[in-house]
Amino acid sequence: MMFALAMGVPTAFAWWGGDAALQAFLVSIAITLASGLWVFLATRHSRRELQPRDGFLLVTLVWTVLPVFGAMPLWLQLPGLSFTDAYFEAMSGLTTTCGTVLTGLEQLPLSINVWRCFMVLLGGMGILVLAVAILPLLGVGGSQIFKAETPGPMKDQKLTPRIAETARGLWAVYFLVCVSCLLAYRWAGMGWADAFMHMCTTVSLGGFSSYDASLGAFNSPLIEAVAVFFMLAAGINFALYFVAWRRKSLKALWADFEARCFWSLMLGSVLLIAGVLLAHGTYAEPLEALRFAAFNVVSIATTTGYATTDYAQWPVFVPVFMLFLCGFATCAGSTGGGIKLVRSLLLLKQAKRELVRILHPRAVQPVTLGGGVVGNEVLSAVLAFMLIYGAVTIGATMLLLLSGLDVITAFTAVVACINNTGPGLGQVGPAGNYQGLTDFQTWVCTLTMLLGRLELFSVLVLLTPQFWRK
């Protein structure tokens, strides 16, 4: 029912602009609201505390059901758009993936583009985080949902004693960053509608745009600088902003070990790619090379998916390296996808410990991160995650290859979807999209997006026999 109310935002744009999608949104709101009301009436007398398994099941169900309603306005309004493609587009928005099956975005009704981008905003921090703040008011605890939804390996850390306060605090930070981004885009020269849509997809690291050429359509170094700033801001743990606000100090943004590694990785990667572009003669001027390297590297590494040029035409090392970055560059607790930088750091430290153990079998070498000792249960969870991550990536790639897709498109599409990045290489590169995929291939990518957004465990745990045992 709240999701139906969220459709009021694009409906207001449709009414204000008098575009053709107004009826599609009114019908979609009515169906979504009626569906929610029916579920509420059918279950209103059921009262019990959520168990951990309920949290995982509810999270997965919401993330698979909401895209059905999110796809409805697109399906009703856009002629020739199949339900498969409409569902893919909605799932891509809500999972902040940014892969699209649509072309001619400039010719779409404004409200359709607004809805695509607004879904990305809702999915950015996870629409269930908002629900966590509401559920206690209904007498239902929300900690199980928060644990299932929050990205990162150390999910049990709380910023406040009450989980609802944590959720509200994160949403308050998210809202303030969104307002700042909106005003910055407007100041940089965007119109209000474009500023709103690109704010939605920048802060949430989702990358949808109202132009086929993405932010390249503006050809503005100032707009690109604003985008880079807020993509970097959204790439670190939002909880750090919450802590900085409570302590009235920005030191928390640098004191965090993972955040420091993130800044260093971004700076080093941008300088490396700029140097490669200069060395290969892709750009003649250092500032021009730095401009295009900074924007596109930060965009892909933070799993946003904007582009200002067809970087697939750059020296082959560059786009492959950028896709490599999108797998692990963003921080846990950010709006980005992928493995998360903290997991990569823990894997490196664990590998170092094993090497030392080979030479000194009796040495006691605890794994530390940011001055604290990391428990073996966390390390085991990280290793299990990486094993499943690799298995899903290989399995989905094999399915796409079996369906007839070429190896570059198949592999990079899976990497882009599981890391919620959007553009890959080949057919799904920055100059193309997912429109040419068959229905089977589209569903494989859709499932991969879902698995990536819910970090694999939350979905795959439903497939274990133990989950369904009393």
Steps between C-alpha positions, in 0.01 A plus 500: 500500500793734569646406163170603340529837673855533366354486149342834583834669422507411126121544490545859616753555220257345251214722620718812508648436154182359348686201354341185365599274791258648753237230447759222522613629840147542633415140401828375651438685826149355525617141440799531735297663776222240468753215513664640811166559666391143425816357657455725803138399553584133457775507764394774741409253776835316484735625771832341598864597522699457183757222505827523302358274227200734469734792439683324216176381342335842525802681354520266202125510438488879511792534261340258253141626530552878502659502151175352366315813609794723409492358147128563458513865382776414251310199369172691467649810340780385270372316190687184410666467840459142623433420864844336519672820392278717721576280802872511416489881486321523836732246663798689357367819658415360843831314521687814380655304215438747215485243221223604262305353211367837384628731226386843395476612861467864397173419322342322799240684709672695777308310768631164373860618531422646842355166614802306372733728693280522810497121529879518514475749786264269690732206449813693587504446873249218476132569517479265796717725713210743494268214592722421799416842638127440449459136608559562874206739493286205387624280782735299279877506556721585206848384600477181292415699188779748562753218539386331181498822298807691621803439275835399642652217704462653849126564509442474873661835579241759594539876509230543761348267761172480310499366145223739395710797609786366291278472195361849546850639551626342178201632307554849644860495378386365163242778471752776579750366246218483241398863558862613477548310174178642352604859574853436374374366165265798466787737577718323241247576224242220493129575488297406807358181344840377378658595833237299689533192280879496503508569873290186547745287306825662620451474876363147464784407263242378250599680182166524315475812286236676294739506203637218285843665525475504881680799656701532180194676356580807710870517402565705812816461710320672790209254497745211476693639799180516705419141402849378594481673839167345594585158356806497724290624793247220448772239458595494868302372796202730564529414869819708508297811419264409783794466739660823373172685557461369854861584587487835317828411327603379155789297640288185485510516119878460506542297817322201348755260348272384220418859401869591485565202275208608281633854451850367428371240253291756311784750476753240392266349241411836345866599469590158355226510235577862410862401450403202279273722287780753454758232423278347228416838350127465571507859625771750423455733798566387857199688638270346242629152578458568872144627449378194309696258718370650825136494401481160332728318746312633803166427331577135427706433813217626724252286299312811381518432126500851352714557191618808314663311214520151354784384722482156336704661220780590740808273534364160603670510841290799605140370474603159636675665795194719562273194509748337736470799732120488506520160665646621828567876511196629695479486877263292709203712603516708182241501224736318266505133404768239466706300747575812711847626578500374859458140380792542260717640779409211728583250225841659448573492873384141524725404207794674668427312824502167317834580337650583839348183646682291238832635626404518869231236571480586872483877460184670626398752235154649549347685207449865587313775321514862608661406831240236593530121487269333249340180623540172317122483444520820293793365300313175436197694379719706265664188356160336451369816335791509256453133415130553424574826317742320269264207449205726410714706263627191320160330496314803362772554238470138388122535467543806278763323291269200467229732370726618218647825636864577421751455780586871550138609520400202717777534758493880529119506514510264799777700668308823442174352632630319807692814600197722415708710262296489176719535191743225413686449174408367158127513427424641847782757495467875562391559139238222516257352752313182592227545238640239262493214752246220470238453772701214653818708508310793648361284783849366577627856532195598707560217748869591516410861586276381782768268639758776486281759669405269788858374523426139405440352846164669557360332188691171486423414863141448386617209285639299791282221646586618853326832436163331456527266798306590812 
